[in-house]
Every structure is written in structure tokens, then in C-alpha cells.
Amino acid sequence: MNESVFVHPTALVESDDVGAGTRVWAFAHVMAGAVVGRECKIGDHAFIESGATLGDRVTVKNGCLIWYGVHIADEVFVGPNVVFTNDMRPRVRYQTGPEDWLETQVLAGASLGANSTILCGITIGESALVGAGSVVVKDVPAHALVVGNPATQRGWVCECGAVLGPSLTCEICGRRYEHTASGLAEAS
């Protein structure tokens, strides 16, 4: 592990693959085989299982559970108590293994609100915003705003986080967007 990684004395970091400038706070657990990028912030009581990956500058707030097969890209915000899943048919009597689990992708710049639950096998698009308490059961397009249980799309958001109006132009930063096959993309 890099010397510039800060690990709180009560945290447990078993992984050798934690990037420079990352900070791991009290009672967090990063298992061997997990990959954590540079300049990440991992809050109290977060759990990151082997086989999970975090990009650079990811914020994982307190109490998050990130399991094997969850892949989080750069500059993603994972709000307090966000829970991921990786097994569509969990049974004690008929246990499955990593070859049966579904991978989940959270693309760059996305934000996951507090207490949201993310089912396995889906992709959350770039700069998407998942509202607090939402249960995400299907793919989320880039820049989509989704809320509820099950989460449904209620609009679009700018890269800066502002909700976009019908013109798809941000009233805060001025970015303009256009529809694409994967959601929205900034207009050239």
C-alpha cells in the first residue's frame, strides 16, 4: 500500500491496491483483492469486498456496502448507507459463487443518494443522479435523475448536478446537452 494513504487506527485495510492520497476512516474495512483508486474518501463503517473496484476521487460515505463485482468509476459520490447487491438468488442452502454473481457498473461522475439500494447487473450512466432512498432495479441512462421504489426517471441533470429544464441547457453553468442512445451527452 502507498505510504501517502491515511488509514484510521480502527480501520482495517487488507488490500495492497489502494491509491495515493486515499483516506480510510474509522471502522471501515477494505478487503484484500479490492482495488481503490487515488484520492478516495472512505467513511466510517464502510465495507468494500474483494473483487470490488473504485476509480480515482470516489467518495464513499459512512455505512456503505460495496460487494464483489461492483465497479465504480472516477469521481462518483456514494451517499451514506448505500447498499449494492451482487446475487440475484441468495439462498443459504444453495449458495452461489463469484461465477454466478452479476457485475454492476457505476460510471464516472454519478451520484447515489443516501440509503439507496442498487440491484446487481445494472449500469448507472455517467453523471446520473439517484435520489435518496431509491431502489434501482434497471439501467440508468447518462445524466438521468431517478427516484423512488422502484426508481423511475423524473428528469435530467447537468454534470454540475443541477436539474435541467426542457431546453437541456443548465441555468447554473450553461452547459447544453443533447439526447444520445445512452442518455444525454454535452452538445458540441
KARAJO-V263432 format. One record per residue. N is the residue number from 0. PSI is psi as a letter, one per 40 degrees, with the letter a starting at -180 (999 if undefined). D_LAST is the distance of its C-alpha to the last C-alpha in Angstrom with 1 decimal. Layout:
N:PSI:D_LAST ; N:PSI:D_LAST
//
This chain:
0:i:41.0 ; 1:i:39.4 ; 2:d:41.6 ; 3:e:38.9 ; 4:h:38.6 ; 5:h:40.3 ; 6:h:42.4 ; 7:i:44.4 ; 8:d:48.1 ; 9:e:48.2 ; 10:i:45.0 ; 11:h:45.5 ; 12:h:43.1 ; 13:e:44.3 ; 14:i:41.2 ; 15:e:41.0 ; 16:g:37.2 ; 17:h:36.0 ; 18:i:33.5 ; 19:i:34.3 ; 20:e:34.0 ; 21:i:34.2 ; 22:h:36.6 ; 23:h:38.7 ; 24:a:40.7 ; 25:h:44.1 ; 26:e:45.3 ; 27:i:42.0 ; 28:h:42.6 ; 29:h:40.4 ; 30:i:42.2 ; 31:h:42.7 ; 32:e:40.1 ; 33:i:37.3 ; 34:h:34.3 ; 35:h:32.9 ; 36:a:30.2 ; 37:i:30.1 ; 38:f:30.3 ; 39:i:30.7 ; 40:h:32.9 ; 41:h:35.3 ; 42:i:37.3 ; 43:h:41.0 ; 44:e:42.3 ; 45:i:39.1 ; 46:h:39.9 ; 47:h:37.8 ; 48:i:39.5 ; 49:i:39.8 ; 50:e:37.1 ; 51:i:34.4 ; 52:h:31.5 ; 53:h:29.5 ; 54:a:26.6 ; 55:i:26.2 ; 56:f:26.3 ; 57:h:27.3 ; 58:h:29.4 ; 59:h:32.1 ; 60:i:34.2 ; 61:i:37.9 ; 62:e:39.5 ; 63:i:36.7 ; 64:h:37.8 ; 65:h:35.5 ; 66:i:37.3 ; 67:h:37.4 ; 68:e:34.3 ; 69:h:31.9 ; 70:h:28.9 ; 71:h:26.8 ; 72:a:23.6 ; 73:i:22.6 ; 74:f:22.5 ; 75:i:23.9 ; 76:h:26.2 ; 77:h:29.3 ; 78:i:31.3 ; 79:h:35.1 ; 80:f:37.1 ; 81:h:34.3 ; 82:h:36.0 ; 83:i:34.7 ; 84:i:36.9 ; 85:e:37.3 ; 86:h:40.2 ; 87:e:40.1 ; 88:g:43.9 ; 89:h:45.5 ; 90:h:49.3 ; 91:d:51.9 ; 92:d:54.2 ; 93:g:51.6 ; 94:i:49.4 ; 95:i:46.3 ; 96:i:44.8 ; 97:d:41.5 ; 98:e:41.4 ; 99:e:41.4 ; 100:i:38.9 ; 101:h:35.3 ; 102:i:32.4 ; 103:h:29.8 ; 104:h:26.3 ; 105:h:24.5 ; 106:i:21.0 ; 107:h:19.4 ; 108:e:19.2 ; 109:i:21.1 ; 110:h:24.0 ; 111:h:27.3 ; 112:i:29.5 ; 113:h:33.2 ; 114:e:35.6 ; 115:i:33.1 ; 116:h:34.4 ; 117:h:32.2 ; 118:i:33.9 ; 119:i:33.6 ; 120:e:31.8 ; 121:i:28.5 ; 122:h:24.9 ; 123:h:23.2 ; 124:i:19.4 ; 125:h:17.1 ; 126:e:17.3 ; 127:i:19.6 ; 128:h:22.5 ; 129:h:26.0 ; 130:i:28.4 ; 131:h:31.7 ; 132:e:34.5 ; 133:i:32.4 ; 134:h:33.5 ; 135:h:30.7 ; 136:e:32.0 ; 137:i:29.0 ; 138:i:25.5 ; 139:h:23.0 ; 140:i:19.4 ; 141:h:16.5 ; 142:e:16.2 ; 143:i:19.3 ; 144:h:22.2 ; 145:i:25.5 ; 146:i:29.0 ; 147:a:32.6 ; 148:h:35.1 ; 149:i:33.8 ; 150:h:30.3 ; 151:i:28.3 ; 152:h:24.8 ; 153:e:25.0 ; 154:a:21.3 ; 155:i:18.0 ; 156:i:17.4 ; 157:i:14.7 ; 158:d:14.6 ; 159:e:17.0 ; 160:e:19.3 ; 161:i:19.3 ; 162:h:19.8 ; 163:i:17.1 ; 164:a:18.5 ; 165:d:18.0 ; 166:e:15.0 ; 167:f:13.1 ; 168:h:12.4 ; 169:h:14.4 ; 170:e:17.3 ; 171:d:18.0 ; 172:e:15.1 ; 173:e:12.6 ; 174:i:9.7 ; 175:i:8.2 ; 176:i:8.5 ; 177:i:9.2 ; 178:i:12.3 ; 179:i:12.8 ; 180:d:16.3 ; 181:e:16.5 ; 182:b:15.5 ; 183:i:12.2 ; 184:i:9.1 ; 185:h:6.5 ; 186:i:3.8 ; 187:999:0.0
//
